[in-house]
């Protein structure tokens, strides 16, 4: 048996073939990036829709019952499925025009404190037929985004969650006449920025909607806006 001893020639990729491979990679990357963009856009729209729904539902609730949800006193019999809050819980349904008091939301976890106006508010709206759905499996976070809880709260609570961070003024300084707010927990920074462009002035430190951006208005190191508050 003998071998020719010549070199075996292997054909490389032609320019056309390389071009086709690069085009396919480009299509795949475009699809991935486009999919991510669509997902983010859908989640931004979800946040915007929650703001609109809660503003509308709260306005209609107040017109019907003369009180805000959660703040409504002695609701037993007035709204199906809602008992009168325990007398020992002073924050529940005192009718003062503000939803909850300082400490009614746990800042680190984004959930409401049980048996407070903040915890009651979503159920008031839902049982009054003004919200289409709530998560009854999580009674302290009945409304949420893909990222965390959403609550109706008083100005005091919103101010504690989005405080002044010089030179950033915080929620109270930007909204001195707002008695209540809608607060979102744990939004990604890019989502919060896009939401602000849609519902406010595009600056997360000013206007009717403000969040825990850095003092210079930049995203935090972890790219998460711990709390984003929107004046009700």
C-alpha positions as CSV (number, residue, x, y, z in Angstrom):
1,X,0.0,0.0,0.0
2,X,1.4,3.3,-0.9
3,X,0.5,6.9,-0.2
4,X,1.0,9.8,-2.6
5,X,2.5,12.0,0.1
6,X,0.8,15.1,-1.4
7,X,-0.9,17.6,0.8
8,X,-4.7,17.3,1.2
9,X,-6.3,20.5,0.1
10,X,-9.3,21.8,2.1
11,X,-11.6,24.5,0.6
12,X,-12.2,27.5,2.9
13,X,-15.2,29.6,3.1
14,X,-15.9,31.8,0.2
15,X,-16.7,35.5,0.7
16,X,-20.3,34.7,-0.2
17,X,-20.6,32.0,2.4
18,X,-19.0,34.1,5.1
19,X,-21.4,36.9,4.2
20,X,-24.3,34.5,4.6
21,X,-23.1,33.3,8.0
22,X,-22.7,36.9,9.2
23,X,-26.2,37.7,7.9
24,X,-27.7,34.8,9.8
25,X,-25.9,35.9,13.0
26,X,-27.1,39.4,12.4
27,X,-30.7,38.2,12.0
28,X,-30.4,36.1,15.2
29,X,-29.0,39.1,17.2
30,X,-31.6,41.4,15.8
31,X,-34.4,39.0,16.9
32,X,-33.0,38.6,20.4
33,X,-32.6,42.4,20.9
34,X,-35.9,43.1,19.3
35,X,-37.6,40.5,21.6
36,X,-36.0,42.1,24.6
37,X,-37.1,45.5,23.5
38,X,-40.7,44.3,23.0
39,X,-40.7,42.7,26.5
40,X,-39.4,45.9,28.1
41,X,-42.0,48.0,26.2
42,X,-44.8,45.7,27.3
43,X,-43.6,46.1,30.9
44,X,-43.4,49.8,30.6
45,X,-46.9,49.9,29.2
46,X,-48.1,47.7,32.1
47,X,-46.8,50.3,34.7
48,X,-48.4,53.1,32.8
49,X,-51.7,51.2,32.6
50,X,-51.6,50.6,36.4
51,X,-51.1,54.3,37.0
52,X,-54.1,55.1,34.8
53,X,-56.3,52.4,36.2
54,X,-55.6,53.3,39.9
55,X,-56.1,57.0,39.3
56,X,-59.5,56.4,37.5
57,X,-60.6,53.7,40.0
58,X,-59.7,55.9,43.0
59,X,-61.6,58.9,41.6
60,X,-64.7,56.8,40.9
61,X,-64.5,55.3,44.4
62,X,-64.4,58.7,46.0
63,X,-67.3,59.9,44.0
64,X,-69.4,56.9,45.0
65,X,-68.4,56.6,48.7
66,X,-67.0,60.1,49.5
67,X,-63.7,58.5,50.7
68,X,-60.6,57.1,49.1
69,X,-60.2,53.3,49.0
70,X,-58.5,52.0,52.2
71,X,-59.4,55.3,54.0
72,X,-63.1,54.5,53.8
73,X,-64.4,54.0,57.4
74,X,-67.0,51.4,58.5
75,X,-67.3,49.7,55.1
76,X,-69.1,46.6,56.4
77,X,-72.3,46.2,54.3
78,X,-71.4,49.1,52.0
79,X,-69.0,47.0,49.8
80,X,-69.7,43.2,49.5
81,X,-67.1,41.1,51.1
82,X,-65.4,43.9,53.1
83,X,-65.7,43.6,56.9
84,X,-65.2,46.6,59.3
85,X,-61.5,46.8,60.2
86,X,-60.6,45.8,63.7
87,X,-61.0,48.8,66.1
88,X,-57.5,48.2,67.4
89,X,-56.1,49.1,64.0
90,X,-56.3,52.9,64.1
91,X,-54.8,53.4,60.6
92,X,-57.7,51.5,58.9
93,X,-60.5,53.6,57.5
94,X,-60.2,56.8,59.6
95,X,-61.5,58.9,56.8
96,X,-58.8,61.6,56.9
97,X,-58.3,61.8,53.2
98,X,-54.9,60.0,53.2
99,X,-54.3,56.3,52.6
100,X,-52.2,55.0,55.5
101,X,-49.6,56.5,57.8
102,X,-45.8,56.2,58.0
103,X,-44.6,52.6,58.4
104,X,-47.6,51.0,56.6
105,X,-45.3,49.8,53.8
106,X,-42.2,47.7,54.4
107,X,-39.6,49.6,52.4
108,X,-37.1,46.6,52.0
109,X,-39.7,44.1,50.7
110,X,-42.3,46.2,49.0
111,X,-45.3,44.8,50.9
112,X,-48.0,46.5,52.9
113,X,-48.4,46.0,56.6
114,X,-51.4,43.8,57.5
115,X,-54.7,45.5,58.6
116,X,-53.7,49.0,57.4
117,X,-55.4,51.3,54.9
118,X,-52.6,50.5,52.4
119,X,-53.4,46.8,52.6
120,X,-57.2,47.4,52.4
121,X,-57.2,49.8,49.4
122,X,-56.9,47.2,46.5
123,X,-59.6,45.0,48.0
124,X,-61.9,48.0,48.4
125,X,-61.4,48.9,44.7
126,X,-61.8,45.3,43.5
127,X,-64.9,44.5,45.6
128,X,-66.5,47.8,44.5
129,X,-66.1,46.6,40.9
130,X,-63.6,49.3,40.0
131,X,-60.5,47.1,39.5
132,X,-60.6,44.1,37.2
133,X,-58.3,41.9,39.2
134,X,-56.1,41.7,42.3
135,X,-53.9,38.9,43.6
136,X,-55.8,37.5,46.5
137,X,-53.1,35.0,47.2
138,X,-50.8,37.9,48.3
139,X,-53.0,40.0,50.6
140,X,-50.1,42.4,51.3
141,X,-49.3,42.9,47.7
142,X,-52.5,42.5,45.8
143,X,-51.4,44.7,42.9
144,X,-47.9,44.2,41.4
145,X,-45.8,44.5,38.3
146,X,-43.3,41.9,37.0
147,X,-40.8,43.4,39.4
148,X,-42.6,44.1,42.7
149,X,-45.5,45.5,44.7
150,X,-47.7,48.5,43.8
151,X,-49.6,50.5,46.5
152,X,-51.9,53.4,47.1
153,X,-50.3,55.4,49.9
154,X,-50.4,58.8,51.7
155,X,-48.0,61.6,51.0
156,X,-46.2,60.7,54.2
157,X,-45.5,57.2,53.1
158,X,-44.4,58.3,49.6
159,X,-42.1,60.9,51.1
160,X,-40.5,58.3,53.4
161,X,-40.0,55.9,50.4
162,X,-38.7,58.7,48.0
163,X,-37.0,61.2,50.4
164,X,-34.9,64.2,49.5
165,X,-31.4,63.4,48.4
166,X,-29.7,66.7,47.9
167,X,-29.8,68.2,45.3
168,X,-32.7,65.9,44.5
169,X,-35.8,67.3,46.3
170,X,-37.8,64.1,46.9
171,X,-41.5,63.4,46.5
172,X,-42.9,65.9,49.1
173,X,-41.0,68.9,47.8
174,X,-42.0,68.1,44.2
175,X,-45.6,67.5,45.1
176,X,-46.5,69.6,48.2
177,X,-50.3,69.5,47.4
178,X,-50.6,65.8,46.6
179,X,-52.1,64.0,49.6
180,X,-51.6,60.6,48.1
181,X,-49.5,58.7,45.6
182,X,-49.1,55.4,43.8
183,X,-45.8,53.8,44.6
184,X,-43.9,51.1,42.6
185,X,-41.3,48.8,44.2
186,X,-38.1,47.6,42.5
187,X,-38.5,48.9,38.9
188,X,-35.4,48.5,36.6
189,X,-33.9,51.9,35.9
190,X,-34.6,51.8,32.1
191,X,-38.2,50.9,32.7
192,X,-38.6,53.8,35.2
193,X,-37.1,56.2,32.8
194,X,-39.4,55.2,29.9
195,X,-42.4,55.4,32.2
196,X,-41.4,58.9,33.3
197,X,-41.2,59.9,29.6
198,X,-44.7,58.7,29.1
199,X,-46.5,60.0,32.2
200,X,-44.4,62.9,33.4
201,X,-41.5,65.2,32.4
202,X,-38.9,62.5,31.6
203,X,-36.8,63.5,34.7
204,X,-37.1,61.0,37.5
205,X,-36.2,63.6,40.1
206,X,-38.8,66.2,39.2
207,X,-42.5,66.6,38.4
208,X,-45.5,64.5,39.5
209,X,-43.5,61.2,39.3
210,X,-40.1,60.8,41.1
211,X,-37.9,57.9,42.1
212,X,-34.9,56.9,44.0
213,X,-32.4,57.8,41.3
214,X,-29.0,59.1,42.3
215,X,-28.7,62.8,43.4
216,X,-27.5,63.5,39.9
217,X,-30.5,61.7,38.3
218,X,-28.5,58.7,37.2
219,X,-29.3,55.1,37.6
220,X,-28.1,53.5,40.9
221,X,-25.2,51.0,40.8
222,X,-27.6,48.1,40.7
223,X,-29.8,49.6,38.0
224,X,-32.8,49.3,40.2
225,X,-35.1,52.1,41.3
226,X,-36.1,50.9,44.8
227,X,-39.2,53.1,44.9
228,X,-41.0,55.2,42.2
229,X,-43.8,57.4,43.4
230,X,-46.5,59.0,41.2
231,X,-48.8,61.6,42.6
232,X,-52.4,60.4,42.7
